[in-house]
C-alpha cells in the first residue's frame, strides 16, 4: 500500500525589512503598529527593535523600540 501526500506549492516566504529586529516587519507600502491609529495595510505587534532607518515611523518616542505596550 502506497501513501501519497499532496502538499502543493509551499507558501512564499515573507520578506522582512532588515531595518527592524525582534519580529518580522514585512516589506510593504506601509506598516503600522497593531492596536494603533495607523491604517496599514500591514500591521506588526511589538516590541520591534530599530536597527537601521525607521522607514515606517514605528518608533514614535525615538527610544529605538517600537510598538511597545505601555
mmCIF file of the N, C-alpha and C atoms, coordinates in Angstrom:
data_MODEL
# 
_entry.id   MODEL 
# 
loop_
_atom_site.group_PDB 
_atom_site.id 
_atom_site.type_symbol 
_atom_site.label_atom_id 
_atom_site.label_alt_id 
_atom_site.label_comp_id 
_atom_site.label_asym_id 
_atom_site.label_entity_id 
_atom_site.label_seq_id 
_atom_site.pdbx_PDB_ins_code 
_atom_site.Cartn_x 
_atom_site.Cartn_y 
_atom_site.Cartn_z 
_atom_site.occupancy 
_atom_site.B_iso_or_equiv 
_atom_site.pdbx_formal_charge 
_atom_site.auth_seq_id 
_atom_site.auth_comp_id 
_atom_site.auth_asym_id 
_atom_site.auth_atom_id 
_atom_site.pdbx_PDB_model_num 
ATOM 1   N N  . UNK A 1 1  ? 0.846  -1.167 0.000  1.00 0.00 ? 1  UNK A N  1 
ATOM 2   C CA . UNK A 1 1  ? 0.000  0.000  0.000  1.00 0.00 ? 1  UNK A CA 1 
ATOM 3   C C  . UNK A 1 1  ? 0.896  1.236  0.000  1.00 0.00 ? 1  UNK A C  1 
ATOM 4   N N  . UNK A 1 2  ? 0.644  2.119  -0.924 1.00 0.00 ? 2  UNK A N  1 
ATOM 5   C CA . UNK A 1 2  ? 1.417  3.365  -1.021 1.00 0.00 ? 2  UNK A CA 1 
ATOM 6   C C  . UNK A 1 2  ? 0.593  4.517  -0.479 1.00 0.00 ? 2  UNK A C  1 
ATOM 7   N N  . UNK A 1 3  ? 1.251  5.413  0.224  1.00 0.00 ? 3  UNK A N  1 
ATOM 8   C CA . UNK A 1 3  ? 0.584  6.603  0.755  1.00 0.00 ? 3  UNK A CA 1 
ATOM 9   C C  . UNK A 1 3  ? 1.217  7.811  0.087  1.00 0.00 ? 3  UNK A C  1 
ATOM 10  N N  . UNK A 1 4  ? 0.379  8.636  -0.491 1.00 0.00 ? 4  UNK A N  1 
ATOM 11  C CA . UNK A 1 4  ? 0.857  9.839  -1.165 1.00 0.00 ? 4  UNK A CA 1 
ATOM 12  C C  . UNK A 1 4  ? 0.268  11.058 -0.479 1.00 0.00 ? 4  UNK A C  1 
ATOM 13  N N  . UNK A 1 5  ? 1.051  12.088 -0.393 1.00 0.00 ? 5  UNK A N  1 
ATOM 14  C CA . UNK A 1 5  ? 0.566  13.349 0.179  1.00 0.00 ? 5  UNK A CA 1 
ATOM 15  C C  . UNK A 1 5  ? 0.716  14.432 -0.878 1.00 0.00 ? 5  UNK A C  1 
ATOM 16  N N  . UNK A 1 6  ? -0.328 15.163 -1.069 1.00 0.00 ? 6  UNK A N  1 
ATOM 17  C CA . UNK A 1 6  ? -0.285 16.281 -1.998 1.00 0.00 ? 6  UNK A CA 1 
ATOM 18  C C  . UNK A 1 6  ? -0.066 17.550 -1.189 1.00 0.00 ? 6  UNK A C  1 
ATOM 19  N N  . UNK A 1 7  ? 1.131  18.057 -1.249 1.00 0.00 ? 7  UNK A N  1 
ATOM 20  C CA . UNK A 1 7  ? 1.457  19.234 -0.458 1.00 0.00 ? 7  UNK A CA 1 
ATOM 21  C C  . UNK A 1 7  ? 1.243  20.523 -1.227 1.00 0.00 ? 7  UNK A C  1 
ATOM 22  N N  . UNK A 1 8  ? 1.190  20.463 -2.536 1.00 0.00 ? 8  UNK A N  1 
ATOM 23  C CA . UNK A 1 8  ? 1.029  21.679 -3.319 1.00 0.00 ? 8  UNK A CA 1 
ATOM 24  C C  . UNK A 1 8  ? 2.286  22.531 -3.245 1.00 0.00 ? 8  UNK A C  1 
ATOM 25  N N  . UNK A 1 9  ? 2.158  23.732 -3.712 1.00 0.00 ? 9  UNK A N  1 
ATOM 26  C CA . UNK A 1 9  ? 3.293  24.657 -3.676 1.00 0.00 ? 9  UNK A CA 1 
ATOM 27  C C  . UNK A 1 9  ? 3.423  25.256 -2.292 1.00 0.00 ? 9  UNK A C  1 
ATOM 28  N N  . UNK A 1 10 ? 4.634  25.359 -1.797 1.00 0.00 ? 10 UNK A N  1 
ATOM 29  C CA . UNK A 1 10 ? 4.800  25.993 -0.490 1.00 0.00 ? 10 UNK A CA 1 
ATOM 30  C C  . UNK A 1 10 ? 4.465  27.476 -0.578 1.00 0.00 ? 10 UNK A C  1 
ATOM 31  N N  . UNK A 1 11 ? 3.969  28.022 0.518  1.00 0.00 ? 11 UNK A N  1 
ATOM 32  C CA . UNK A 1 11 ? 3.668  29.448 0.563  1.00 0.00 ? 11 UNK A CA 1 
ATOM 33  C C  . UNK A 1 11 ? 4.971  30.223 0.443  1.00 0.00 ? 11 UNK A C  1 
ATOM 34  N N  . UNK A 1 12 ? 4.939  31.324 -0.290 1.00 0.00 ? 12 UNK A N  1 
ATOM 35  C CA . UNK A 1 12 ? 6.178  32.096 -0.408 1.00 0.00 ? 12 UNK A CA 1 
ATOM 36  C C  . UNK A 1 12 ? 6.593  32.664 0.946  1.00 0.00 ? 12 UNK A C  1 
ATOM 37  N N  . UNK A 1 13 ? 7.887  32.679 1.183  1.00 0.00 ? 13 UNK A N  1 
ATOM 38  C CA . UNK A 1 13 ? 8.392  33.214 2.448  1.00 0.00 ? 13 UNK A CA 1 
ATOM 39  C C  . UNK A 1 13 ? 8.157  34.720 2.475  1.00 0.00 ? 13 UNK A C  1 
ATOM 40  N N  . UNK A 1 14 ? 7.745  35.208 3.627  1.00 0.00 ? 14 UNK A N  1 
ATOM 41  C CA . UNK A 1 14 ? 7.505  36.634 3.769  1.00 0.00 ? 14 UNK A CA 1 
ATOM 42  C C  . UNK A 1 14 ? 8.842  37.358 3.880  1.00 0.00 ? 14 UNK A C  1 
ATOM 43  N N  . UNK A 1 15 ? 8.978  38.434 3.154  1.00 0.00 ? 15 UNK A N  1 
ATOM 44  C CA . UNK A 1 15 ? 10.196 39.233 3.238  1.00 0.00 ? 15 UNK A CA 1 
ATOM 45  C C  . UNK A 1 15 ? 10.113 40.150 4.442  1.00 0.00 ? 15 UNK A C  1 
ATOM 46  N N  . UNK A 1 16 ? 11.161 40.160 5.238  1.00 0.00 ? 16 UNK A N  1 
ATOM 47  C CA . UNK A 1 16 ? 11.209 41.000 6.430  1.00 0.00 ? 16 UNK A CA 1 
ATOM 48  C C  . UNK A 1 16 ? 12.156 42.167 6.176  1.00 0.00 ? 16 UNK A C  1 
ATOM 49  N N  . UNK A 1 17 ? 11.766 43.345 6.613  1.00 0.00 ? 17 UNK A N  1 
ATOM 50  C CA . UNK A 1 17 ? 12.599 44.534 6.451  1.00 0.00 ? 17 UNK A CA 1 
ATOM 51  C C  . UNK A 1 17 ? 13.781 44.452 7.404  1.00 0.00 ? 17 UNK A C  1 
ATOM 52  N N  . UNK A 1 18 ? 14.988 44.585 6.878  1.00 0.00 ? 18 UNK A N  1 
ATOM 53  C CA . UNK A 1 18 ? 16.187 44.409 7.707  1.00 0.00 ? 18 UNK A CA 1 
ATOM 54  C C  . UNK A 1 18 ? 16.504 45.613 8.588  1.00 0.00 ? 18 UNK A C  1 
ATOM 55  N N  . UNK A 1 19 ? 15.688 46.655 8.562  1.00 0.00 ? 19 UNK A N  1 
ATOM 56  C CA . UNK A 1 19 ? 15.845 47.793 9.468  1.00 0.00 ? 19 UNK A CA 1 
ATOM 57  C C  . UNK A 1 19 ? 15.281 47.504 10.856 1.00 0.00 ? 19 UNK A C  1 
ATOM 58  N N  . UNK A 1 20 ? 14.612 46.365 10.997 1.00 0.00 ? 20 UNK A N  1 
ATOM 59  C CA . UNK A 1 20 ? 13.921 46.029 12.245 1.00 0.00 ? 20 UNK A CA 1 
ATOM 60  C C  . UNK A 1 20 ? 14.293 44.625 12.700 1.00 0.00 ? 20 UNK A C  1 
ATOM 61  N N  . UNK A 1 21 ? 14.295 44.410 14.025 1.00 0.00 ? 21 UNK A N  1 
ATOM 62  C CA . UNK A 1 21 ? 14.527 43.083 14.605 1.00 0.00 ? 21 UNK A CA 1 
ATOM 63  C C  . UNK A 1 21 ? 13.528 42.842 15.719 1.00 0.00 ? 21 UNK A C  1 
ATOM 64  N N  . UNK A 1 22 ? 13.444 41.603 16.158 1.00 0.00 ? 22 UNK A N  1 
ATOM 65  C CA . UNK A 1 22 ? 12.536 41.220 17.241 1.00 0.00 ? 22 UNK A CA 1 
ATOM 66  C C  . UNK A 1 22 ? 11.331 40.480 16.715 1.00 0.00 ? 22 UNK A C  1 
ATOM 67  N N  . UNK A 1 23 ? 10.733 41.007 15.671 1.00 0.00 ? 23 UNK A N  1 
ATOM 68  C CA . UNK A 1 23 ? 9.652  40.362 14.931 1.00 0.00 ? 23 UNK A CA 1 
ATOM 69  C C  . UNK A 1 23 ? 9.854  40.703 13.461 1.00 0.00 ? 23 UNK A C  1 
ATOM 70  N N  . UNK A 1 24 ? 9.202  39.968 12.601 1.00 0.00 ? 24 UNK A N  1 
ATOM 71  C CA . UNK A 1 24 ? 9.297  40.235 11.170 1.00 0.00 ? 24 UNK A CA 1 
ATOM 72  C C  . UNK A 1 24 ? 8.408  41.424 10.825 1.00 0.00 ? 24 UNK A C  1 
ATOM 73  N N  . UNK A 1 25 ? 9.029  42.508 10.415 1.00 0.00 ? 25 UNK A N  1 
ATOM 74  C CA . UNK A 1 25 ? 8.293  43.656 9.890  1.00 0.00 ? 25 UNK A CA 1 
ATOM 75  C C  . UNK A 1 25 ? 8.290  43.470 8.375  1.00 0.00 ? 25 UNK A C  1 
ATOM 76  N N  . UNK A 1 26 ? 7.109  43.253 7.786  1.00 0.00 ? 26 UNK A N  1 
ATOM 77  C CA . UNK A 1 26 ? 7.069  42.944 6.362  1.00 0.00 ? 26 UNK A CA 1 
ATOM 78  C C  . UNK A 1 26 ? 7.498  44.125 5.498  1.00 0.00 ? 26 UNK A C  1 
ATOM 79  N N  . UNK A 1 27 ? 8.043  43.803 4.340  1.00 0.00 ? 27 UNK A N  1 
ATOM 80  C CA . UNK A 1 27 ? 8.329  44.824 3.344  1.00 0.00 ? 27 UNK A CA 1 
ATOM 81  C C  . UNK A 1 27 ? 6.999  45.113 2.663  1.00 0.00 ? 27 UNK A C  1 
ATOM 82  N N  . UNK A 1 28 ? 6.497  46.324 2.840  1.00 0.00 ? 28 UNK A N  1 
ATOM 83  C CA . UNK A 1 28 ? 5.181  46.685 2.315  1.00 0.00 ? 28 UNK A CA 1 
ATOM 84  C C  . UNK A 1 28 ? 5.150  48.179 2.030  1.00 0.00 ? 28 UNK A C  1 
ATOM 85  N N  . UNK A 1 29 ? 4.049  48.629 1.435  1.00 0.00 ? 29 UNK A N  1 
ATOM 86  C CA . UNK A 1 29 ? 3.914  50.059 1.154  1.00 0.00 ? 29 UNK A CA 1 
ATOM 87  C C  . UNK A 1 29 ? 3.799  50.865 2.436  1.00 0.00 ? 29 UNK A C  1 
ATOM 88  N N  . UNK A 1 30 ? 3.235  50.273 3.493  1.00 0.00 ? 30 UNK A N  1 
ATOM 89  C CA . UNK A 1 30 ? 3.153  50.916 4.803  1.00 0.00 ? 30 UNK A CA 1 
ATOM 90  C C  . UNK A 1 30 ? 2.926  49.843 5.851  1.00 0.00 ? 30 UNK A C  1 
ATOM 91  N N  . UNK A 1 31 ? 3.524  50.034 7.009  1.00 0.00 ? 31 UNK A N  1 
ATOM 92  C CA . UNK A 1 31 ? 3.351  49.127 8.146  1.00 0.00 ? 31 UNK A CA 1 
ATOM 93  C C  . UNK A 1 31 ? 3.073  49.997 9.364  1.00 0.00 ? 31 UNK A C  1 
ATOM 94  N N  . UNK A 1 32 ? 2.096  49.591 10.172 1.00 0.00 ? 32 UNK A N  1 
ATOM 95  C CA . UNK A 1 32 ? 1.745  50.312 11.392 1.00 0.00 ? 32 UNK A CA 1 
ATOM 96  C C  . UNK A 1 32 ? 1.736  49.348 12.561 1.00 0.00 ? 32 UNK A C  1 
ATOM 97  N N  . UNK A 1 33 ? 1.840  49.900 13.761 1.00 0.00 ? 33 UNK A N  1 
ATOM 98  C CA . UNK A 1 33 ? 1.741  49.082 14.967 1.00 0.00 ? 33 UNK A CA 1 
ATOM 99  C C  . UNK A 1 33 ? 0.303  48.599 15.128 1.00 0.00 ? 33 UNK A C  1 
ATOM 100 N N  . UNK A 1 34 ? 0.141  47.324 15.455 1.00 0.00 ? 34 UNK A N  1 
ATOM 101 C CA . UNK A 1 34 ? -1.190 46.785 15.727 1.00 0.00 ? 34 UNK A CA 1 
ATOM 102 C C  . UNK A 1 34 ? -1.768 47.528 16.924 1.00 0.00 ? 34 UNK A C  1 
ATOM 103 N N  . UNK A 1 35 ? -3.052 47.707 16.940 1.00 0.00 ? 35 UNK A N  1 
ATOM 104 C CA . UNK A 1 35 ? -3.760 48.406 18.016 1.00 0.00 ? 35 UNK A CA 1 
ATOM 105 C C  . UNK A 1 35 ? -3.392 49.883 18.087 1.00 0.00 ? 35 UNK A C  1 
ATOM 106 N N  . UNK A 1 36 ? -2.819 50.423 17.028 1.00 0.00 ? 36 UNK A N  1 
ATOM 107 C CA . UNK A 1 36 ? -2.503 51.847 16.975 1.00 0.00 ? 36 UNK A CA 1 
ATOM 108 C C  . UNK A 1 36 ? -3.518 52.561 16.104 1.00 0.00 ? 36 UNK A C  1 
ATOM 109 N N  . UNK A 1 37 ? -3.200 53.765 15.722 1.00 0.00 ? 37 UNK A N  1 
ATOM 110 C CA . UNK A 1 37 ? -4.138 54.560 14.934 1.00 0.00 ? 37 UNK A CA 1 
ATOM 111 C C  . UNK A 1 37 ? -3.849 54.511 13.437 1.00 0.00 ? 37 UNK A C  1 
ATOM 112 N N  . UNK A 1 38 ? -2.838 53.743 13.027 1.00 0.00 ? 38 UNK A N  1 
ATOM 113 C CA . UNK A 1 38 ? -2.478 53.681 11.614 1.00 0.00 ? 38 UNK A CA 1 
ATOM 114 C C  . UNK A 1 38 ? -3.480 52.899 10.790 1.00 0.00 ? 38 UNK A C  1 
ATOM 115 N N  . UNK A 1 39 ? -3.397 53.077 9.469  1.00 0.00 ? 39 UNK A N  1 
ATOM 116 C CA . UNK A 1 39 ? -4.350 52.436 8.568  1.00 0.00 ? 39 UNK A CA 1 
ATOM 117 C C  . UNK A 1 39 ? -3.730 51.356 7.689  1.00 0.00 ? 39 UNK A C  1 
ATOM 118 N N  . UNK A 1 40 ? -2.566 50.844 8.091  1.00 0.00 ? 40 UNK A N  1 
ATOM 119 C CA . UNK A 1 40 ? -1.966 49.712 7.391  1.00 0.00 ? 40 UNK A CA 1 
ATOM 120 C C  . UNK A 1 40 ? -1.496 50.053 5.990  1.00 0.00 ? 40 UNK A C  1 
ATOM 121 N N  . UNK A 1 41 ? -1.450 49.110 5.094  1.00 0.00 ? 41 UNK A N  1 
ATOM 122 C CA . UNK A 1 41 ? -2.202 47.868 5.034  1.00 0.00 ? 41 UNK A CA 1 
ATOM 123 C C  . UNK A 1 41 ? -1.614 46.714 5.843  1.00 0.00 ? 41 UNK A C  1 
ATOM 124 N N  . UNK A 1 42 ? -0.393 46.843 6.346  1.00 0.00 ? 42 UNK A N  1 
ATOM 125 C CA . UNK A 1 42 ? 0.215  45.788 7.157  1.00 0.00 ? 42 UNK A CA 1 
ATOM 126 C C  . UNK A 1 42 ? 0.364  46.274 8.589  1.00 0.00 ? 42 UNK A C  1 
ATOM 127 N N  . UNK A 1 43 ? 0.295  45.335 9.536  1.00 0.00 ? 43 UNK A N  1 
ATOM 128 C CA . UNK A 1 43 ? 0.409  45.659 10.957 1.00 0.00 ? 43 UNK A CA 1 
ATOM 129 C C  . UNK A 1 43 ? 1.417  44.719 11.610 1.00 0.00 ? 43 UNK A C  1 
ATOM 130 N N  . UNK A 1 44 ? 2.058  45.206 12.671 1.00 0.00 ? 44 UNK A N  1 
ATOM 131 C CA . UNK A 1 44 ? 3.032  44.400 13.387 1.00 0.00 ? 44 UNK A CA 1 
ATOM 132 C C  . UNK A 1 44 ? 2.818  44.605 14.883 1.00 0.00 ? 44 UNK A C  1 
ATOM 133 N N  . UNK A 1 45 ? 2.979  43.519 15.645 1.00 0.00 ? 45 UNK A N  1 
ATOM 134 C CA . UNK A 1 45 ? 2.914  43.597 17.103 1.00 0.00 ? 45 UNK A CA 1 
ATOM 135 C C  . UNK A 1 45 ? 4.335  43.604 17.637 1.00 0.00 ? 45 UNK A C  1 
ATOM 136 N N  . UNK A 1 46 ? 4.588  44.442 18.612 1.00 0.00 ? 46 UNK A N  1 
ATOM 137 C CA . UNK A 1 46 ? 5.937  44.618 19.133 1.00 0.00 ? 46 UNK A CA 1 
ATOM 138 C C  . UNK A 1 46 ? 6.199  43.823 20.382 1.00 0.00 ? 46 UNK A C  1 
ATOM 139 N N  . UNK A 1 47 ? 7.338  44.042 20.964 1.00 0.00 ? 47 UNK A N  1 
ATOM 140 C CA . UNK A 1 47 ? 8.253  45.125 20.628 1.00 0.00 ? 47 UNK A CA 1 
ATOM 141 C C  . UNK A 1 47 ? 9.072  44.844 19.367 1.00 0.00 ? 47 UNK A C  1 
ATOM 142 N N  . UNK A 1 48 ? 9.351  45.924 18.663 1.00 0.00 ? 48 UNK A N  1 
ATOM 143 C CA . UNK A 1 48 ? 10.162 45.898 17.454 1.00 0.00 ? 48 UNK A CA 1 
ATOM 144 C C  . UNK A 1 48 ? 11.383 46.766 17.726 1.00 0.00 ? 48 UNK A C  1 
ATOM 145 N N  . UNK A 1 49 ? 12.571 46.252 17.438 1.00 0.00 ? 49 UNK A N  1 
ATOM 146 C CA . UNK A 1 49 ? 13.808 46.994 17.683 1.00 0.00 ? 49 UNK A CA 1 
ATOM 147 C C  . UNK A 1 49 ? 14.298 47.613 16.378 1.00 0.00 ? 49 UNK A C  1 
ATOM 148 N N  . UNK A 1 50 ? 14.569 48.907 16.422 1.00 0.00 ? 50 UNK A N  1 
ATOM 149 C CA . UNK A 1 50 ? 15.043 49.622 15.243 1.00 0.00 ? 50 UNK A CA 1 
ATOM 150 C C  . UNK A 1 50 ? 16.558 49.434 15.166 1.00 0.00 ? 50 UNK A C  1 
ATOM 151 N N  . UNK A 1 51 ? 17.042 48.821 14.078 1.00 0.00 ? 51 UNK A N  1 
ATOM 152 C CA . UNK A 1 51 ? 18.475 48.580 13.916 1.00 0.00 ? 51 UNK A CA 1 
ATOM 153 C C  . UNK A 1 51 ? 19.027 49.288 12.685 1.00 0.00 ? 51 UNK A C  1 
ATOM 154 N N  . UNK A 1 52 ? 18.184 50.028 12.014 1.00 0.00 ? 52 UNK A N  1 
ATOM 155 C CA . UNK A 1 52 ? 18.576 50.786 10.826 1.00 0.00 ? 52 UNK A CA 1 
ATOM 156 C C  . UNK A 1 52 ? 17.738 52.048 10.779 1.00 0.00 ? 52 UNK A C  1 
ATOM 157 N N  . UNK A 1 53 ? 17.226 52.353 9.612  1.00 0.00 ? 53 UNK A N  1 
ATOM 158 C CA . UNK A 1 53 ? 16.326 53.502 9.448  1.00 0.00 ? 53 UNK A CA 1 
ATOM 159 C C  . UNK A 1 53 ? 14.902 53.070 9.750  1.00 0.00 ? 53 UNK A C  1 
ATOM 160 N N  . UNK A 1 54 ? 14.187 53.874 10.490 1.00 0.00 ? 54 UNK A N  1 
ATOM 161 C CA . UNK A 1 54 ? 12.784 53.585 10.823 1.00 0.00 ? 54 UNK A CA 1 
ATOM 162 C C  . UNK A 1 54 ? 11.894 54.105 9.693  1.00 0.00 ? 54 UNK A C  1 
ATOM 163 N N  . UNK A 1 55 ? 11.913 53.394 8.567  1.00 0.00 ? 55 UNK A N  1 
ATOM 164 C CA . UNK A 1 55 ? 11.236 53.885 7.367  1.00 0.00 ? 55 UNK A CA 1 
ATOM 165 C C  . UNK A 1 55 ? 9.718  53.930 7.500  1.00 0.00 ? 55 UNK A C  1 
ATOM 166 N N  . UNK A 1 56 ? 9.156  53.147 8.411  1.00 0.00 ? 56 UNK A N  1 
ATOM 167 C CA . UNK A 1 56 ? 7.701  53.152 8.616  1.00 0.00 ? 56 UNK A CA 1 
ATOM 168 C C  . UNK A 1 56 ? 7.286  54.055 9.775  1.00 0.00 ? 56 UNK A C  1 
ATOM 169 N N  . UNK A 1 57 ? 8.253  54.703 10.407 1.00 0.00 ? 57 UNK A N  1 
ATOM 170 C CA . UNK A 1 57 ? 7.994  55.618 11.532 1.00 0.00 ? 57 UNK A CA 1 
ATOM 171 C C  . UNK A 1 57 ? 7.196  54.929 12.642 1.00 0.00 ? 57 UNK A C  1 
ATOM 172 N N  . UNK A 1 58 ? 7.669  53.744 13.023 1.00 0.00 ? 58 UNK A N  1 
ATOM 173 C CA . UNK A 1 58 ? 7.008  52.971 14.076 1.00 0.00 ? 58 UNK A CA 1 
ATOM 174 C C  . UNK A 1 58 ? 7.424  53.428 15.471 1.00 0.00 ? 58 UNK A C  1 
ATOM 175 N N  . UNK A 1 59 ? 8.630  53.972 15.601 1.00 0.00 ? 59 UNK A N  1 
ATOM 176 C CA . UNK A 1 59 ? 9.186  54.360 16.906 1.00 0.00 ? 59 UNK A CA 1 
ATOM 177 C C  . UNK A 1 59 ? 8.847  55.823 17.200 1.00 0.00 ? 59 UNK A C  1 
ATOM 178 N N  . UNK A 1 60 ? 7.670  56.048 17.731 1.00 0.00 ? 60 UNK A N  1 
ATOM 179 C CA . UNK A 1 60 ? 7.180  57.418 17.945 1.00 0.00 ? 60 UNK A CA 1 
ATOM 180 C C  . UNK A 1 60 ? 8.000  58.203 18.954 1.00 0.00 ? 60 UNK A C  1 
ATOM 181 N N  . UNK A 1 61 ? 8.534  57.542 19.995 1.00 0.00 ? 61 UNK A N  1 
ATOM 182 C CA . UNK A 1 61 ? 9.259  58.289 21.031 1.00 0.00 ? 61 UNK A CA 1 
ATOM 183 C C  . UNK A 1 61 ? 10.773 58.295 20.814 1.00 0.00 ? 61 UNK A C  1 
ATOM 184 N N  . UNK A 1 62 ? 11.246 57.647 19.753 1.00 0.00 ? 62 UNK A N  1 
ATOM 185 C CA . UNK A 1 62 ? 12.652 57.720 19.392 1.00 0.00 ? 62 UNK A CA 1 
ATOM 186 C C  . UNK A 1 62 ? 13.614 56.975 20.298 1.00 0.00 ? 62 UNK A C  1 
ATOM 187 N N  . UNK A 1 63 ? 13.110 56.005 21.079 1.00 0.00 ? 63 UNK A N  1 
ATOM 188 C CA . UNK A 1 63 ? 13.989 55.276 22.005 1.00 0.00 ? 63 UNK A CA 1 
ATOM 189 C C  . UNK A 1 63 ? 14.588 54.008 21.410 1.00 0.00 ? 63 UNK A C  1 
ATOM 190 N N  . UNK A 1 64 ? 14.335 53.747 20.125 1.00 0.00 ? 64 UNK A N  1 
ATOM 191 C CA . UNK A 1 64 ? 14.892 52.568 19.474 1.00 0.00 ? 64 UNK A CA 1 
ATOM 192 C C  . UNK A 1 64 ? 14.024 51.330 19.573 1.00 0.00 ? 64 UNK A C  1 
ATOM 193 N N  . UNK A 1 65 ? 12.907 51.429 20.286 1.00 0.00 ? 65 UNK A N  1 
ATOM 194 C CA . UNK A 1 65 ? 11.970 50.315 20.422 1.00 0.00 ? 65 UNK A CA 1 
ATOM 195 C C  . UNK A 1 65 ? 10.602 50.812 19.967 1.00 0.00 ? 65 UNK A C  1 
ATOM 196 N N  . UNK A 1 66 ? 9.978  50.076 19.062 1.00 0.00 ? 66 UNK A N  1 
ATOM 197 C CA . UNK A 1 66 ? 8.692  50.483 18.510 1.00 0.00 ? 66 UNK A CA 1 
ATOM 198 C C  . UNK A 1 66 ? 7.591  49.505 18.899 1.00 0.00 ? 66 UNK A C  1 
ATOM 199 N N  . UNK A 1 67 ? 6.383  49.987 18.827 1.00 0.00 ? 67 UNK A N  1 
ATOM 200 C CA . UNK A 1 67 ? 5.178  49.177 19.064 1.00 0.00 ? 67 UNK A CA 1 
ATOM 201 C C  . UNK A 1 67 ? 5.191  48.519 20.437 1.00 0.00 ? 67 UNK A C  1 
ATOM 202 N N  . UNK A 1 68 ? 5.819  49.190 21.406 1.00 0.00 ? 68 UNK A N  1 
ATOM 203 C CA . UNK A 1 68 ? 5.847  48.616 22.750 1.00 0.00 ? 68 UNK A CA 1 
ATOM 204 C C  . UNK A 1 68 ? 4.523  48.892 23.449 1.00 0.00 ? 68 UNK A C  1 
ATOM 205 N N  . UNK A 1 69 ? 4.111  47.955 24.257 1.00 0.00 ? 69 UNK A N  1 
ATOM 206 C CA . UNK A 1 69 ? 2.868  48.120 25.024 1.00 0.00 ? 69 UNK A CA 1 
ATOM 207 C C  . UNK A 1 69 ? 3.174  48.887 26.286 1.00 0.00 ? 69 UNK A C  1 
ATOM 208 N N  . UNK A 1 70 ? 2.351  49.835 26.580 1.00 0.00 ? 70 UNK A N  1 
ATOM 209 C CA . UNK A 1 70 ? 2.571  50.643 27.785 1.00 0.00 ? 70 UNK A CA 1 
ATOM 210 C C  . UNK A 1 70 ? 1.421  50.509 28.729 1.00 0.00 ? 70 UNK A C  1 
# 
